[in-house]
Structure formats: C-alpha cells, structure tokens
Amino acid sequence: MSPNSNGGAAAVEEKKAKEEEKKEEKKPLKFLFVSYEGLIGDLAWQVKKEGSEVKYYIRDKSEKDVCNGFVDKCDDWKEFKDWADVVVFDDIGFGQIVEDLRKEGKLVVGGSLYTDKLEDDREFGQEELTKAGINTLPHWDFLGFDDAIEFVKKNPERYVIKPSGMVQDEKELTFVGQEEDGNDIINVLEHYKKSWSKKVSAIQLQKFVQGVEVAVGVFFNGKEFVNPVFINFEHKKLFPGGLGPNSGEMGTLGLWVPPNKLFNETILKMKEVLAASGYVGYFDINCIVNSRGIFPLEFTSRFGFPTISLQIEGITSSWSEFLRSLAAGEATELKIKKGFQICVVVAVPPFPFTDPVAFKRHSEDATIIFKKPNLEGVHLGDVKLVEEDWRLAGQSGYALIVTGSGITVDDARKQAYSRVRNVMIPNMFYRTDIGEKWTQEGDMLYTWGYLY
C-alpha cells in the first residue's frame, strides 16, 4: 500500500470522526423542570419548541394538570435527574436539593440555601444588604402584632406592612400606608391580628418613601453576571391605576440595558456572596428610587412570574443553549431585542385569590379561543391542551401572559394589547395601563442618572 493510500485512509477516518462529533453536537439537550406550583411551564414549552427534550414535574395536586399536552410530565422528578442534561428549579425552597445535585456534578439552574433565606427571611435580607454596603430603608421586625401596633402608636408615620416567611406569598397581606399618622396601619394590623395570627409568625414594618418603584435584575452563572441588565417595572395591583388588592403582578414593562448606576449600586455588590453560595439563575432587587438615592425593598432569587415570559419575548438567544451554558458557568452575554417589551396577565376568577369552589364554578376547563390563528406573543399560564383546544387548568385563574415588543413603549403597548384582543375566555380580565407611566417615571430615572 502506497503512502498516499495510507494518508487517504487517515483522512477518511478523520472525516468520519468529525461527522460523529457533529452528530453528537446536534443531539437534543434533555431538560428536567421541577416546580411546586407549576410556574415554569412557559419556559419548559419554549425549550421544547427549540427541539430539546423536556420532562416537567409539578408537586401540588391542585396544579398537576397545568401544561398537560404542551410538554411531557412526570410523577417523580428524581427518576429523571440522571436522564437530564440540565435540571431547572423555579422557586425558592429547593436550596438544599440544588446544592446536593451540584455536588453530584449535575448542571442545575436554581437557588441555594443562602438565596432561599435571602428572599424568604426579610430581616436577613435587609441585614445582607447592609453588609454589602447597599442602602436600606429603616425597618422594624416584630414577632407579634401587639408589639407592632404599639410601635406605630409611639412612632406615628407612614409605613409598609410586610409579613415574613412563607406567608409573604399571600400578596394581599402587603399593605402600603396612606395616612401620615399611621392610623390606617394600626387598623390593618388589628385586622390581621384577628384573621392571620395563627399563620403570620413575624411582621416587618418598613418606612414609606416616595419615589419610583423599579426592579433591576440579571442572570448569574455561578461566578459572573450575564450581560445585559434587565430593568423592569411591575404592576402589582389588580386594577388599572394601581387600585385594588395586590395580585403578585398583572403585567410588566421591561428593557435590556448595559450595566448602569442602578445595577452598580445594588446587585453588583452582591456578586461575591452569590458566587460563594453557588447560585445560578435570575437575580432581581426591587427598589424605590428618588433624587436622594436607591432603596432596595426585596430580593427575588429565582425566576420571576410573569417576568420570565417577558424575557422570552425579549431574548433572541436559544434558551436551551443559554440555560445549559448558564448552569455550566459559561454564559456571559445574551442576545436581546432593542427597545421595550410589555407583558399583560390575562386572568379569570378567582385570581388573585385562592378559592377552589369559585374556580370550579366560574372557570374550570373553560376553553381559550383565539379569534385569529396567531399565537405570537402568547405565553402559557395555568392552561392545558386537550384535543387541540387550550383550556384552563389548575385552580388559580392565572390563564395567559401576552407580550409585545417595540422600539418605543407605545409601540410595545400597541403590539401587546392587539394580541390580547385576539384572546377570548369567559370572564377574562386584565389591566389596560401596563407601561403607561414610563414617560413620567423613565424621565425621572434618566434625570437622576440611574439608567446610565
């Protein structure tokens, strides 16, 4: 055999090896999504649409049917942890599990014991802000309602009531005082004492400060922040104009920007402690800002909802590859749309309250109708797919999130609300003013220098 033929054989083998490598590269990634309440279905669906394999576990029985038909479900996530290339957790409370999986060498997007406590324990969160050299508002923590009531009587001012612990998920319990003498705070605390004393173990009173409420968030890969930064404005009240009970969130305005003063004076200072804890995921600090400074209110050390749907609208990177690279500590930058994004929550009764009887009577299995066969900007809430029909699932009434983008806020609003008008659900409702305050609030943030 001639030298040339030997070289030819080697070239053929090399070509085969490269082809095998390409095949390996093209193998779909396997994702396991783990949830208590079924909050992460929209991201799981997005990853599946990109061609990845997906398994989705929901713990709560009342939410078990959420996302049925959209993604493959499983009854025991632990059976699939070794099957998965990446495991994604959507909430706080998984910290110990996540840390154990990382020790096993698994790629995980999720929290840590430290970040769980950061969000769950308000007093601890405020202490960590102080340690990091971040401004904090004066606040006082109480283990009983009587002590809190007595404090307000002796120190009459405007305060914000914030229950601590797991009960803080009951968003209707957060109350912003309106009266300068604090009498409304006293009345509300007296009411909570009668109704919630068995469930509320701790209460925090925070000094009220006038300003613009804005959140700054960023993804963290376990070592470094992933640019750009996400600036967002939540609309927490149920009705337009900021009226009614707290809903958690009825919609959000967001934009992606380079690191700026708002980021540098808040989240950037948390980098070392986040890295030490091994945190991987989205990290957000909600703040009140005014001409005198930035005053952080609370942490979100997990995906936000409906924020994740808004981010799906604005991020053009592959989510499958991004989540993998984030968990592997490799991700450093996201590709995003220019301009603004808007999301609008479309809900039905009994949202924002928990009432299984009301849900069964007014909303259970209701069909979602799209006037035109266009699903652009339509994101999954608590829905399922039954014989090609979209139907309500779970018990919450949190039906859909509808998004839009634009170079201006007005453009994004027009697109989002045109998409909302394509949706028909019996008894549906939504806020009509998401993003309207940007002209005023955005001007103030730029004037104060926080977005540079």
N, C-alpha and C positions, 0 to 999 in steps of 0.2 A: 504494500500500500504506500502511495506517494505521500510526501509531507503535506502536499496541498489537500489530499483527501482527508488526512488527519485534521487539518485546520478546518475543512468544511464540516466534518462531523462535530467538531467542537463548537462551531458557530451554530449548527442546528440545535445542539443541546442547550446552548446559551439562550437561543431564541425561545425554545420550549420552556426554559426556566422562567424567562421574563413573562411569557404568556400565562404561566401558572401564577406568578406573582400578581398579575393584573386581575386574574380571576378571583384571587384571594381579596384583593382590594375592593372588588365590586360586590363582594358578599354583603348582603344587607345586615346592618347592625341590629342587635337584639336589645330591646328596652323593656324593663320592668318598672311600671309606675305603681307606687304604693301610697294609699290615701286612707284617712279616717272617714271623711265625709264626701268623697267623690268630687274634689275640687279641681283636679288636674286633667280632666278628660279632654279639654280643648287642646292642650299641648300634646297629649298622647295621640289624638286624632291627627294633628299636624305632622307628627313624626311618622305615623303610619302612611299618610298621604305622600310622604317623601320616599317611600319604598322600604322603610325599616320594619322589622317585626316588632310587635307590641303585645305585652300582657299587662292587664290593668287589674289591680286588687283594690276593693273598697271594703272597709271594715264594718261600717254602720249598716245594720239590716235595713233601715228605712231608706237608704240610698243605694242599695245593691243594684237596682236596675238602671242607674244612671249610666249613660253611654252604651247600653246594650245595643248591639247591631252596628255600632260605629267602630269599636275596637274589640279585640278578644279579651275576655275577662278571665280571672282565675279566683278560686276559693281560698287558696293558701299561697301567699306570695313566697314563702320560704321554699316551696317546692321548685321555684323557678329562679332563685337567686344565683345558682351556678350556671343556669341556662343563659342568663342575661349578660350582655357585654357591659351595660350601664344600668344601674338602679337609680331611680329618681323618686325622692320623697317630697311631698308637697306641703308639709305643715311642721309646726313645732311639736315637740313631744316624742320625736323619733331619735333624739340625740344619741342615746346610748347604743341603740341599734346601728345607727350610721357609723359611729366610731368603731364598733366591733367589726362591721363589714369592711371598713377601710383597713383594719389590722389584718384581715384575711386577704387583702390585696385586691378587693373589688373596686371598680370605678363607680363612685357614688356622687350624685348631686343631692345635697341635703345638709342638715344642720349639725350641731354638736351640742354637748351638754351646756357649754358656755353660752352659745347663741340662743338655745332654748330658754335659758334663765334670763337672758338679756331682754327678751320680749315678754316673757311670762311674769316676771317679777319687776314691777315698775320701780320700786325703791332701788333694787340692784342696778337696773338700767340707768337710773339717774346718777348713782354712785360711779358707774363706769364712765359715763360722760365726763364727770368731774375729773376722774383720774386721767382721762385722755386730754384734758385741757380744753374741753369744749364747754361753751356757755350752757348754763341750765337756769330754768326759771325756779324761783323759790317754790318749794313744795313741802307738804307735811303728810306723814303717813300715820294712820291710826288703825288699831286692831278692833275698835268698836265704834258704833255710831254715836254713842253718847259723848265720847271724847271729841269726836269731830264736830258735833253740834256745839259743844261748849267752847271749842276753839274759835268757831266763827262768831259766836256771840261776843267773845272778848276781843276779836280782831275783825270787825266788820269791813269787808271788802268784796270785790267780785272774784269768784273762784271757779274752777272747773272741777267737777267730781269725776274721779276715775277709779272704778273698782279694780282691784288687783286679782291676780290668779286666773284660773280658767274661766271664771265668771265674767272676765273682761270681754269675752266673746259675745256677751249679751250687750250689743251695741246701744240698745235703748237706755242702758243704765248710765252712760256717759252724759253728763249734763253741764252745759255752759251757763253760768250765772249771768243774769241781765241787770240785777239791781246792785247799786253801789254799796248798800248797807248789808248785803249778803242775806237778806231775809228769804229770798227765794231758795237759796242754797239750804238754809235751815229747814224750810218746809219740805224740800225734796229729801233731805236726809231723814227727817222724821217719817216720811212715807216709806223710804227704803228700809228703815228700821223695822217697820211692821211687816213689810212684804218679803224682804230679802235677807233678814238677819241670819237665817239658817244656812244660806248659800254664800253670802259675802263674808269672807274671813278677814279681809283687810280693805281699807279705803284710802285713796290718796286725794288730797286737795292740792290743786296747783294754782298758783297766782295767775289771774287772767291778764293777758297782754294783747293790746290792739295791734293788728298788722295783717300781713298777707300769709295765709296758710299755704305752704308749698312743701313738696317732698322731693328729696334728692336720692337717687338710687343708682346702683351699679352692680354688675356681676363680678364675683370674686372667684378666682380659680384655685384657691387654697394657698396661694403665695402672692399673687398680684391682682390688681383691679383690671378689668377688661374695659377698654375704652370703646365708645364714648360713654358719657354720663347721661342718665335719664332724669329729666326734670318733669315732675307731674303734679297736677292739681286735682285732688279728689273732690267729689261732690257727694257728701255723706248723707245729707238729709233726703227724705223720701220725696218731697215735693219741690217744684221749681221755686227759686228764690231762697233756697235754704230753709224751707219750712218743714214742719212735721218731725216724726221720730227719726233717729239715726237708723240707717239701713245697712251699715257697713260701707256700702258705696253704690251709688246709682249711675256713675259714669266718671270718666276721667279725661282730661286734656294732657297730652304729653309731647315732649320734644327731646331730641338727642343733641347733646352739645359736648364740646371738648371740656376737660376738667376746668372748673371755674372757682370763683371765690366761695360760692355756696358749698361746693364739694370739698375744697381745700380746708375749710374751717370746720368741717363736720366729719364726713366719712373717712377722708384720708387719714385723720388722726386715729382711726380705729384699725388701721392696717395691721399693726404688729399683733394685737390681741386676736384678730380674726385669723391670722396665719398660725398663731400658736395653738388655736383651738381646732385647726384643720377644716374650718368652714369652707364649703363650696356651694355657691348658689347666688341668688339675688339678695342684695342687702340694701335697705332703704331706711332713711330717717325722715320723719315728718316734722316740719318746723313751723314756727311763727317767726316771720322776719319783719323788721321795720328799720327806720333810719338809724336806730341805736344799736342794732345787732341781730344775730341769728340765735334763736332759742329753740333747740330741739325739744320735741314733745314725746315721741315714742319711736321705738325700733320696729321694723319688720324684717325678721331674719329668716325669710322663706320667700317663695313666690307670692306675689300679690294677686288678689282677685277683685275686680276683673283686669288688673294691670297686665297679667300675662297675655290675655287676649289682645290688649292694646299693643303689647310688644310684638306679638306675632304679626300684627298689621304693619309695624314699623321696621322690623328687622328683615333684611333680604338674605342674610346668611342662611345656609342649611341648618335647621335646628338639630337634626340628627348629628351632624358632624360637630356643631357647636357644643352640644351637651356632652358628647364624648370627650372633646378636647378640653372642655371646662373641668370635667371630672379628672382628667389626666394631668391637669396643671399646665396645659399647653396654650390655651386660648388667651390671646392678648388684645384682640380687636374684633369688633362686629361691623358688618356692612349694614347700613341703615338707609332709610328714605330721608330725603331732605324735607324740611318743613315741619308740619304738625300732624299729630294723629289724635283722633277723638274716639272714645268708646261710649256706648249708651247701653245700659242694662234694661232689657225688656223683661218685665216680671208679671206675675199673676198672683191672686190671693192664695195663701195668707201672707206672702212676703211683705215686710221683713220679719214677721213674727212666726213662731213655730206653733202650728195648730193643725195636727193631722186630720181632725174632723172637718175643718174648713177646707183643707186641701182636697179631701175626698169629695166633698160636696160641690165645690166650685171648679176644680182644676184637674183632678186625676185623669190621666190618659187623654187629655184634650189634644186634638190634632193641631199642629202648626201648619198653616197654609202660606205658601209663597205665591203672590199674585203673578209674578213672572218667574220662570225657572232660572233665577240668578242668585247664587249663594255667595257671591263676592262680599267679603266683609262680615259674613255671618259666622258666629262662633258658638260652640256648644256651652250651654249652661247645664241645667238638670233636665236633659232630654234623652230619648232613646229612639231607635229606628225599628219600626215594626211594619214589615211588608212594604218597604219603601216610603212609609209615612213617618214624619217626625212627630213624636208625641212627648208630652210632659212626663217626667219621671221623678223619682224621689218624693219628697214631701215639702220642699222649701218654697216652690214657686219662682225660683231663680231660673228663668227659662233660657234666655239667649243673651249674648253680648254682640252688639252690632258696631262695626268700626268703619272709619273713613280716614282718608289722608288728604293733605293739600299743602301747597306752598304757603298759604295763609290759613289762619284759624277759620276764617269764614269759608274757605274752600273745603276744609276738612269737615266742618259742620254740615255744609250742604250735602257732601257725599254721604256722611254717616246717616243723616236724617232721611235722605232719599231712599237709602237701603232699609231703614226702619219702616218706612211707609209701604215697603213690599211685603211686610210680615203681617199675618192675621192670626190672632189667638183669642178665643173668647176671654173677656175680662182683662186683657192685657193693659199694662200701663207703663209709662217711662217718663223721665224728666225731659223737658223740651229746651233746657237752657244750658246744657253742658258746653263749657268753653266760652260762654258769653262775657265773662268778666275779664278775659285776657287783656283787652285793650287797656283797662284800668290797672289791673294787677301786674301785667307784663311791663308796662311803662314804669311802675314804681320799682320793680326789681332791677330794671336796667338803670334807672336813675340812681338807685342806691349802690349800684356796682356789683350786684351778686351774680349776675349771669355772664360776667367777663372772666 
